[in-house]
Amino acid sequence: MNGYFRTLIRGLAATAAIALLAVAAATAPAAAADGDENVSVGTLLAAQTHPAVQLTSLTFAGEVVVPTADVRQSALNELVSQIQVLVAAGKIPSDEPSMYKYMFKRMAADVNKYLVPTAPNRTVEARVGGMCTGWWVTPDGYMVTGAHCVEMSDEELSQTFAQQALQKFNEEDAKEVISGLENVVADEELVAAAQQVYINFNSAHMKLENLQKSLSVLQSLPGGGVDKTAKEVPAELVSVGESYPGKDFALLKVNNQQNLPTVPLGDDADVQTGNTLYISGFPGLVTNTPFFSIESKLDPAMTEGPYNARRTTTEGVPYIQTQAPSYHGNSGGPVFSREGKVIGMLIAGTVSDGGEASENESFVLPVSIIKEKLNEKNIKPAASLTTTRYNEALDAFFAKHYKDALPLFREVQTLHPNHPYVAKYITDSQQAISNGKDETPQPIWLWIAIGAGVLILVAGGFVLLATLRRRKRSSATPAPSYDRAYGGAYPAAISRQDERQAWPQTPQQAPQQAPQRYALPQGPSAQSSSSGQSAPSQGQYPQQQYGRQHNQQGYDQQGYDQRESGRRQYDQYGQPNQAPDGATQYVRPAPQAAPQGPERNVADLEREVEELRRRLGQRQPPDA
């Protein structure tokens, strides 16, 4: 049995330890809450920051007026004479296509010498502009972008209109000239040479009338990126700096906005040479190509590269040089540290001889300049509740805690219904849960409840164990036998009063054998006294009763209870007196002394009981 109890104790202790460890593990902070280790920095940054990065649009609309070109005949005749001399000298080929190509190139180099504007004027309505990148800094619609993204000089504006609005006129004028050439089959080189003449002439003589400028933000809609139903939301120009190499900064305001996604601003000291920088924006090589859908075109791209050096322009403006790739359209985009804070804004990149952006170097306006310009307008960057909840949801999503992420994504959708990515994350989370991929841990309160339940069970087990041990000790106490007195008070004589008075009152006067009487049962506590005397046999009186000695229960030889002011407990016939409330104190007679030894058996006990009943039945009251 002792082995059983030891096993039980060990099992309960082990269960309690496991329960406590489980609760401790459940309540301890989980490292996975910060995202899965397998998720790269760039992936997490793109997911967190792309909702706040928007495509901006600068648009100029107006009427383009272009005069008709007329040839200066004298200047053209002189040019033809020069060509003939060169052919004779063998400096140019003698075939007509080669001579016409040479003529068009000379005219394009100085169009005003060979062409003159004349009536009628030709007019066309045109819209031109450019795309850049901007990003929200406040939940109510303040946006940061580059100065060159919101303004164009007169020269730049004319070049842009000439490239985008005059193409039709240029092609028509060149086609008309080539058609007048007899016996000449025009190849692509000849056509291009003729068009260049009219590109230069029309650009130099065009006029812009009823010009209107507008700024807008292509606000994202649900479904990822910007879908086909996206509308240009007008933006107000609040502040603008100087274009590169100056402080190339602009601040826009879009009205009636709330809970917009935002990105946090860092400090210049957050990054240094050698750190990796991350650029977000809309590269023109994607947005200007016809091969991609509208949705995919307008989804921001993330590039990364090392921080190479810190530079200063001739105007005293600091810039960061980085090898993170950038393209036309990336201008105005935020540049992040690996901690996800803005450390600058992309402004410029190196350009190849053909005018294309080069991936070799990019230049970033430091965040200190951005903060300076925001302070001038008393604009305080702030994180929106949308961003806070969205980032919490992303942390849970990348940790595969889809059940935790799903309600957070739904809250984001409620806060900002036009959020561009949350709808997809909701769908992805639901599918992951349905496919059994969710790894969300049980809530802490459940683990605490389980632990408490186990501890209660353990405590109950120890209580049960203590109860079983007490019962074991109780069962080990020997049961009373008939060769000893019953448990209870010391025996007191039950007889007539005259018989008690006739007995000797001292031990010397007492006979060797007292008259046989019935004695009260005697308990185990009275079986042996501290002096080592054994309890009296049946029919004998204990020696301490003579001389009105008191036993352990407080009764003397005469039946008086000294504990209750000497009230007599038995009448003169030896029967118990009735208590004041009518109850009687019943005293069972003890059986006669039983024979000792192994010869005692059940039959002997039955005979003794029968004899006892017979004697009680023959007993008569004193007055009978």
C-alpha positions in Angstrom: 0.0 0.0 0.0 2.8 2.4 0.8 4.2 1.8 -2.7 0.8 2.7 -4.2 0.7 6.0 -2.2 4.2 6.8 -3.4 3.3 6.2 -7.0 0.2 8.3 -6.6 2.1 11.2 -5.1 4.7 11.1 -7.9 2.0 11.1 -10.6 0.2 14.0 -9.1 3.4 16.0 -8.7 4.4 15.3 -12.3 1.0 16.4 -13.5 1.2 19.6 -11.6 4.7 20.3 -13.0 3.5 19.8 -16.6 0.5 22.0 -16.0 2.6 24.8 -14.6 5.1 24.5 -17.5 2.3 24.6 -20.0 0.9 27.8 -18.5 4.3 29.4 -18.3 5.0 28.6 -21.9 1.6 29.9 -23.0 2.0 33.1 -21.1 5.6 33.8 -22.2 6.1 36.2 -25.1 6.4 34.4 -28.4 9.2 35.4 -30.8 7.0 34.4 -33.7 4.7 37.4 -33.0 7.3 39.6 -34.7 7.0 37.6 -37.9 8.2 34.4 -39.3 12.0 34.1 -39.5 11.6 32.9 -43.1 10.0 36.2 -44.2 12.7 38.5 -45.6 13.0 42.1 -44.6 12.1 43.3 -48.1 8.9 41.2 -48.1 7.8 42.5 -44.8 8.6 46.1 -45.6 6.8 45.9 -48.9 3.7 44.5 -47.2 3.7 47.1 -44.5 4.5 50.2 -46.6 2.9 49.7 -50.0 -0.6 50.7 -48.9 0.7 54.2 -48.1 2.6 54.6 -51.4 0.5 56.1 -54.2 0.9 57.0 -57.8 0.7 60.8 -58.4 -0.2 62.5 -61.6 0.8 66.0 -62.9 -1.4 67.0 -65.9 -1.4 70.0 -68.2 -4.3 70.5 -70.5 -4.7 73.1 -73.2 -4.9 74.0 -76.9 -1.8 73.6 -79.0 -1.5 76.0 -81.9 1.0 75.3 -84.7 1.5 77.4 -87.9 2.0 75.9 -91.3 5.6 75.6 -92.5 6.6 77.3 -95.8 9.9 76.8 -97.5 12.4 79.6 -98.0 13.1 78.9 -101.6 16.3 80.9 -101.8 17.9 79.1 -98.9 16.7 75.8 -100.2 18.3 76.5 -103.7 21.6 77.4 -102.1 21.5 74.1 -100.1 20.9 72.1 -103.3 23.9 73.7 -105.0 26.1 72.7 -102.1 24.9 69.1 -102.3 25.8 68.9 -105.9 29.3 70.1 -105.2 29.7 67.5 -102.5 28.5 64.7 -104.8 30.9 65.8 -107.5 33.7 65.7 -104.9 32.6 62.2 -103.9 31.9 63.2 -100.3 28.4 62.0 -100.4 26.8 59.2 -102.5 25.3 60.2 -105.8 22.0 58.4 -105.5 18.9 60.5 -104.8 17.9 58.9 -101.5 21.3 59.7 -100.1 21.2 63.2 -101.3 17.7 63.8 -99.8 18.8 62.4 -96.5 21.7 64.8 -96.3 19.4 67.7 -97.3 16.8 66.9 -94.5 19.6 66.6 -91.9 20.9 70.1 -92.9 17.4 71.6 -92.7 16.7 70.0 -89.3 19.9 71.5 -87.9 18.6 75.1 -88.7 14.9 74.9 -89.5 14.3 78.7 -89.3 16.8 79.2 -92.1 14.9 77.0 -94.5 11.3 77.2 -93.2 9.1 80.0 -92.3 5.8 80.0 -90.4 2.7 80.9 -92.3 -1.1 80.6 -92.2 -3.3 78.8 -91.6 -2.6 77.9 -87.9 -3.5 74.4 -86.9 -5.0 73.7 -83.4 -5.2 70.6 -81.3 -6.4 70.0 -77.8 -3.8 68.1 -75.8 -3.1 66.7 -72.3 0.4 66.0 -71.2 1.9 65.2 -67.9 4.0 62.8 -65.9 3.7 60.2 -63.2 5.6 60.2 -60.0 5.3 58.6 -56.6 4.0 60.0 -53.3 3.3 58.7 -49.8 0.9 59.6 -47.0 2.3 61.1 -43.8 -0.9 61.9 -42.0 -4.2 59.9 -41.8 -6.2 62.9 -43.0 -4.5 63.3 -46.5 -1.2 65.0 -46.4 1.2 63.6 -48.9 4.9 64.0 -49.6 6.5 63.9 -53.1 9.2 65.6 -55.2 9.1 69.2 -56.3 9.9 68.2 -59.9 6.8 65.9 -59.7 4.4 68.9 -59.3 6.0 71.6 -61.5 7.6 71.9 -64.9 9.5 74.8 -66.4 8.4 76.5 -69.6 11.1 74.7 -71.5 10.2 71.3 -70.1 6.5 72.0 -70.7 7.1 72.9 -74.3 9.2 69.8 -74.9 6.6 67.6 -73.3 3.8 69.0 -75.4 5.9 68.8 -78.5 6.7 65.1 -77.8 3.1 64.1 -76.9 0.8 66.5 -78.8 2.6 67.3 -82.0 3.3 63.8 -83.2 0.3 63.8 -85.5 1.3 67.1 -87.2 4.9 66.0 -87.5 4.0 62.7 -89.3 1.6 64.5 -91.6 4.1 67.2 -92.6 6.9 64.7 -93.3 4.6 62.5 -95.3 3.6 65.4 -97.5 7.2 66.4 -98.2 8.3 62.8 -99.1 5.3 62.4 -101.4 6.6 65.3 -103.5 9.9 63.5 -104.2 9.8 61.9 -107.6 11.2 58.5 -108.3 12.3 58.0 -104.7 11.5 55.0 -102.5 11.6 56.2 -99.0 13.2 54.0 -96.4 12.9 54.3 -92.6 16.0 56.5 -92.4 14.7 58.9 -95.0 11.3 59.2 -93.2 12.9 59.8 -89.8 15.1 62.5 -91.3 12.1 64.3 -92.8 10.1 64.0 -89.6 12.9 65.5 -87.5 12.7 68.7 -89.6 9.1 69.3 -88.7 9.5 68.1 -85.1 12.0 70.9 -84.6 10.0 73.5 -86.6 6.6 72.8 -84.9 8.1 72.7 -81.4 9.8 76.0 -82.0 6.7 77.8 -83.3 3.8 76.2 -81.3 1.8 78.2 -78.8 -0.1 76.9 -75.8 -3.5 78.5 -75.1 -6.0 78.0 -72.3 -3.5 76.0 -70.3 -4.7 74.3 -67.1 -2.7 72.5 -64.5 -3.9 69.8 -62.2 -2.5 67.5 -59.6 -4.1 64.3 -58.5 -3.5 61.0 -56.7 -4.6 57.7 -58.1 -6.1 56.4 -54.9 -6.0 52.6 -54.5 -9.1 50.5 -54.5 -9.7 47.0 -53.0 -8.2 44.1 -54.9 -4.5 45.0 -54.9 -2.8 47.9 -56.5 -5.2 50.3 -58.4 -7.9 48.6 -60.4 -9.6 49.8 -63.6 -12.3 51.8 -61.8 -9.8 54.0 -60.0 -10.4 57.7 -60.3 -8.0 60.6 -60.0 -8.6 62.3 -56.7 -7.7 66.0 -56.9 -4.8 67.2 -54.7 -3.9 70.7 -53.6 -0.3 71.9 -53.7 0.5 73.2 -50.2 4.2 73.7 -50.4 7.0 73.2 -53.0 10.8 73.6 -52.9 13.4 73.8 -55.6 13.9 71.0 -58.1 17.1 69.0 -58.0 19.9 69.9 -57.2 17.9 72.0 -54.7 15.6 70.9 -51.9 13.4 68.8 -54.2 10.3 68.6 -51.9 6.6 69.1 -52.3 3.6 68.7 -50.0 0.1 67.8 -51.3 -3.2 67.7 -49.5 -6.2 65.5 -50.5 -9.3 66.6 -48.8 -12.1 64.5 -47.2 -9.7 61.7 -46.2 -9.5 59.7 -42.9 -7.8 56.6 -41.6 -5.3 56.6 -44.5 -2.4 54.2 -44.3 0.8 56.0 -43.4 4.5 55.4 -43.1 6.7 56.5 -40.1 9.6 58.9 -40.4 13.0 58.0 -39.1 16.2 60.1 -38.7 19.3 60.6 -40.7 21.3 58.8 -38.1 19.3 55.6 -38.6 21.5 54.7 -41.6 25.1 55.0 -42.6 27.5 53.9 -45.3 27.1 50.1 -45.9 23.5 49.8 -44.7 20.9 48.4 -47.1 18.3 50.9 -48.3 14.8 50.0 -49.8 13.1 52.2 -52.4 9.3 51.9 -53.1 7.6 53.5 -56.1 6.2 53.2 -59.6 8.9 52.7 -62.3 7.9 54.2 -65.6 9.4 51.3 -67.5 6.4 49.3 -66.2 3.6 52.0 -66.1 4.5 53.1 -69.7 4.6 49.7 -71.3 1.5 48.2 -73.0 2.3 44.7 -72.0 0.9 44.7 -68.4 -2.6 45.1 -67.0 -3.7 48.3 -65.3 -3.8 46.6 -61.9 -0.2 45.2 -62.1 1.2 48.4 -63.6 0.0 50.5 -60.7 1.3 48.2 -58.0 4.4 49.6 -56.3 7.8 48.0 -56.8 10.4 47.5 -54.1 14.2 47.7 -54.9 17.1 47.6 -52.6 20.8 48.5 -52.6 23.6 49.7 -50.3 24.1 53.1 -48.9 27.2 54.3 -50.8 28.0 57.8 -49.6 26.7 61.1 -48.5 27.0 63.9 -51.0 26.4 67.7 -51.0 25.3 69.7 -54.1 26.8 73.0 -55.2 23.7 74.6 -53.6 24.6 73.1 -50.2 21.9 70.5 -50.1 22.8 67.0 -48.7 22.0 63.9 -50.7 22.5 60.2 -50.1 24.1 58.2 -52.9 22.8 54.6 -53.2 23.0 51.7 -55.6 19.3 50.8 -55.1 17.9 50.8 -58.6 15.5 53.6 -59.6 13.7 54.6 -62.8 11.6 57.4 -64.2 8.4 57.3 -62.1 10.2 56.4 -58.9 10.8 60.0 -58.2 9.2 61.1 -54.9 9.1 57.6 -53.6 10.0 56.9 -49.9 13.3 55.2 -49.1 13.3 53.0 -46.0 15.8 51.5 -43.5 15.5 47.9 -42.7 13.5 48.9 -39.6 10.7 50.2 -41.8 11.2 53.9 -41.2 11.6 56.6 -44.0 15.1 57.9 -44.1 14.7 59.9 -47.3 13.0 60.4 -50.6 14.2 59.3 -54.1 14.8 62.4 -56.3 17.3 61.7 -59.1 19.3 59.0 -60.9 22.2 58.9 -63.3 21.1 59.1 -66.9 22.8 57.3 -69.9 23.8 59.1 -73.1 20.5 58.1 -74.6 18.5 59.7 -71.8 17.6 56.5 -70.0 17.9 56.1 -66.3 20.9 54.1 -65.2 20.7 51.5 -62.4 24.2 52.4 -61.2 23.4 55.3 -58.9 20.4 57.0 -57.3 20.2 60.1 -55.1 18.0 60.4 -52.0 17.0 63.6 -50.2 17.6 63.0 -46.5 14.6 62.8 -44.1 16.0 65.8 -42.1 15.1 68.0 -45.1 11.6 66.5 -45.3 11.0 67.1 -41.6 12.3 70.7 -42.0 9.7 71.4 -44.8 6.9 69.7 -42.8 7.6 71.9 -39.8 7.4 75.0 -41.9 3.8 74.1 -42.5 3.2 72.8 -39.0 2.4 69.3 -40.3 2.9 66.5 -37.8 3.4 63.1 -39.2 1.2 60.5 -37.4 0.5 56.8 -37.7 -3.2 56.0 -38.4 -5.2 53.3 -36.6 -5.5 51.6 -39.9 -1.7 51.2 -40.1 -1.4 50.0 -36.5 -4.0 47.3 -37.0 -2.7 46.4 -40.4 0.8 45.9 -39.2 -0.5 43.7 -36.3 -2.4 41.7 -38.7 0.6 41.2 -41.0 2.7 40.0 -38.0 0.1 37.4 -37.2 -0.3 36.5 -40.9 3.4 35.9 -41.5 3.6 33.9 -38.2 0.8 31.7 -39.7 -1.5 32.8 -36.9 -4.4 33.2 -39.4 -7.2 33.1 -36.9 -5.6 36.0 -35.0 -4.9 37.9 -38.3 -8.4 37.5 -39.8 -10.3 39.8 -37.3 -7.6 42.4 -37.5 -7.7 42.5 -41.3 -11.5 42.8 -41.1 -11.1 45.8 -38.7 -8.7 47.4 -41.2 -11.3 46.9 -43.9 -13.9 48.7 -41.8 -11.5 51.5 -40.9 -10.4 52.1 -44.5 -12.8 50.4 -47.1 -10.5 51.5 -50.0 -7.5 49.7 -48.6 -5.8 48.2 -51.6 -4.5 44.9 -50.1 -6.6 43.9 -47.1 -9.3 42.2 -49.1 -6.7 39.8 -50.6 -5.2 39.1 -47.1 -8.7 38.3 -45.8 -9.2 35.7 -48.6 -5.8 34.2 -48.1 -6.3 33.9 -44.3 -9.6 32.2 -44.8 -8.2 29.7 -47.3 -5.2 29.0 -45.0 -7.6 28.2 -42.1 -9.8 26.0 -44.3 -6.7 24.1 -45.5 -5.6 23.4 -41.9 -2.5 25.6 -42.1 -3.4 27.8 -39.1 -0.8 27.7 -36.3 -2.5 30.2 -33.9 -1.7 29.3 -30.3 -4.5 28.8 -27.8 -5.4 32.0 -25.9 -3.6 32.6 -22.6 -6.8 32.5 -20.6 -7.5 29.0 -21.8 -4.1 27.8 -20.8 -4.5 29.5 -17.4 -7.9 27.8 -17.0 -6.4 24.4 -17.9 -3.6 25.0 -15.5 -5.9 26.0 -12.7 -8.1 22.9 -13.4 -5.1 20.6 -13.2 -3.9 22.3 -10.0 -7.4 21.9 -8.5 -7.3 18.2 -9.5 -3.9 17.8 -7.9 -5.1 19.5 -4.7 -8.1 17.2 -4.7 -5.8 14.2 -5.2 -3.7 15.2 -2.1 -6.9 15.6 -0.1 -8.1 12.2 -1.1 -4.7 10.8 -0.3 -4.8 12.3 3.2 -8.3 10.9 3.7 -7.2 7.4 2.6 -4.2 7.5 5.0 -6.4 8.5 7.9 -8.8 5.7 7.1 -5.9 3.3 7.0 -4.7 4.4 10.4 -8.3 4.1 11.8 -8.7 0.6 10.3 -5.4 -0.4 12.0 -7.0 0.2 15.6 -7.9 -3.3 17.1 -11.7 -3.9 17.5 -13.0 -4.5 21.1 -13.2 -8.2 22.2 -15.5 -9.8 24.7 -12.7 -10.6 27.0 -12.3 -6.9 27.7 -14.8 -4.2 28.8 -16.7 -2.1 26.2 -15.5 1.4 25.6 -17.0 4.0 27.8 -17.2 4.9 31.5 -15.6 3.0 34.3 -17.9 0.3 35.6 -20.4 1.3 38.3 -22.6 -1.1 40.2 -26.2 -1.6 39.3 -28.0 -2.9 42.4 -30.3 -2.1 45.2 -29.3 0.6 47.5 -29.5 -1.6 50.6 -27.2 -4.0 49.0 -24.6 -1.4 48.3 -24.8 -0.1 51.8 -24.2 -3.6 53.1 -20.9 -3.9 51.4 -17.8 -3.1 53.3 -16.8 0.6 52.8 -13.0 0.1 52.9 -10.7 -2.1 51.0 -9.8 -3.9 54.2 -13.4 -4.7 55.0 -14.2 -5.8 51.4 -14.5 -9.6 50.9 -12.2 -11.3 48.5 -15.1 -11.9 46.1 -17.6 -9.1 45.7 -21.2 -10.0 45.1 -21.8 -10.5 41.5 -23.2 -7.5 39.9 -23.6 -6.2 36.4 -20.9 -3.6 35.5 -20.9 -0.7 33.0 -18.9 -1.3 29.9 -15.3 -0.2 30.2 -13.5 1.4 27.2 -10.0 0.8 26.0 -8.8 4.0 27.7 -9.7 2.4 31.0 -8.2 -1.0 30.3 -4.9 0.0 31.9 -4.1 3.0 34.1 -0.9 4.9 34.2 0.1 2.8 37.2 -0.2 -0.3 35.1 -3.3 -1.8 36.9 -5.5 -3.8 34.8 -9.3 -3.2 34.5 -11.6 -5.2 36.9 -13.2 -8.3 35.7 -17.0 -8.5 35.2 -18.9 -8.5 38.5 -16.1 -6.7 40.4 -15.8 -3.2 41.4 -12.7 -1.2 40.7 -10.8 -0.4 43.9 -10.8 3.3 43.4 -14.6 3.4 43.7 -14.5 2.7 47.5 -14.7 5.8 49.6 -16.7 7.7 46.9 -13.6 7.8 44.6 -14.3 9.4 41.2 -13.7 7.6 38.0 -12.6 9.3 34.7 -16.2 9.9 33.7 -17.0 11.9 36.9 -19.3 9.3 38.7 -18.7 8.2 42.2 -19.7 4.9 43.8 -23.2 6.1 44.8 -24.0 7.2 41.2 -23.6 10.9 41.7 -22.2 13.0 38.9 -19.8 15.4 40.5 -19.7 17.4 37.2 -23.3 18.4 37.6 -23.5 19.6 41.2 -23.9 16.2 42.7 -27.1 15.3 40.8 -27.8 11.6 41.2 -27.6 9.7 38.0 -29.4 6.4 39.1 -32.4 5.7 41.2 -32.5 3.3 44.2 -33.1 0.4 41.9 -30.0 1.0 39.9 -32.0 2.5 36.9 -30.9 5.7 35.2 -32.7 8.8 36.3 -34.7 10.7 33.6 -33.0 13.8 32.3 -34.8 17.1 32.8 -35.9 17.1 29.1 -37.4 13.6 29.5 -34.6 11.6 27.9 -32.9 8.8 29.6 -29.2 7.9 29.7 -29.2 4.3 28.6 -26.3 2.1 29.9 -25.8 -1.2 28.2 -24.8 -4.0 30.6 -21.4 -5.5 29.9 -21.2 -9.3 29.2 -19.7 -11.6 31.6 -16.0 -12.4 31.4 -15.4 -14.6 28.4 -13.2 -17.6 28.5 -9.7 -17.0 27.4 -7.9 -19.0 24.8 -8.5 -20.5 21.5 -11.4 -22.7 22.7 -13.7 -19.7 22.6 -16.1 -19.8 19.6 -19.4 -18.5 18.4 -21.5 -21.0 20.2 -20.0 -20.0 23.6 -20.8 -16.3 22.8 -24.4 -17.2 21.9 -24.8 -19.1 25.2 -23.4 -16.1 27.2 -25.8 -13.7 25.5 -28.8 -16.1 26.2 -27.8 -16.4 29.8 -27.6 -12.6 30.1 -31.1 -12.2 28.7 -32.5 -14.8 31.1 -31.1 -13.1 34.2 -32.4 -9.8 33.2 -35.8 -11.3 32.7 -35.8 -12.8 36.2 -34.9 -9.6 37.9 -37.7 -8.0 40.1 -38.0 -4.5 41.3 -37.4 -3.9 45.1 -41.1 -3.5 46.0 -42.2 -6.6 44.2 
